[in-house]
Amino acid sequence: MIRTSVAMATYNGAEYVVEQLESIRTQSMPVDEVIIHDDRSTDDTVAIVEKYIREHGLERTWKVSQNPKNLGYAANFIGAVKETEGEYIFFCDQDDIWVPDRVEAMAARVSFFRQARASRAMS
């Protein structure tokens, strides 16, 4: 099976972040890990994410950290991606809301293309 990761960047997203976390957690095909990097939010984003992770028992596979200084959007994402271990990485912003089968649909596409490539290699 495909190992999947989510790299999420946050910054002052307290108003939106729970809805996005919920849309990731309730996927029809769960992701293997979620790495969240916060870019020095001045609101309660980090506390909200930490509480969400605790309340749903996700401490083993979901991680949140806050940058020591504001890095900017791109560098914040790069930092999150560097910590992922998945073969396939989904990028998401704090205010995205995923359709319930996003991960499953993408995994099916990846499997299809892998099989097609393997079939061509054997011909």
Disulfide bonds with the S-S distance in Angstrom:
none
